[in-house]
Amino acid sequence: MSTEHHDVHHPRKHNGAQQFERLIQIAMVVAVAILAVGLIYGLVNTGGGDTPSWMR
């Protein structure tokens, strides 16, 4: 067995695929937040009879 240490090429910390996955995760979080705000806005601003008085 050889005791030589060969150079091990570690993958870069942020390669293109990892950056793309992170971008997708951030986009999903932003989309969920926008949908939540839109849902709350819609519930608060609808004057329909189905909306409970405590939500108006």
C-alpha positions, 0 to 999 in steps of 0.5 A: 500500500502506498502512503502517498496522499493523492489530491482529492477534488472536492465538489465546489460548495455552490455549483450550478445545480445547488444554486438552482435548487436553492433558488427554487426553494426560495421561490417556493417560500416566497410564493407560499408567503404571497398566497398566504397574504392574498388569502388573508387580504381576501378574507378581510376585504370580502363583505360576503355574508359567509365571512364571520363578523370577527374576521371583518 
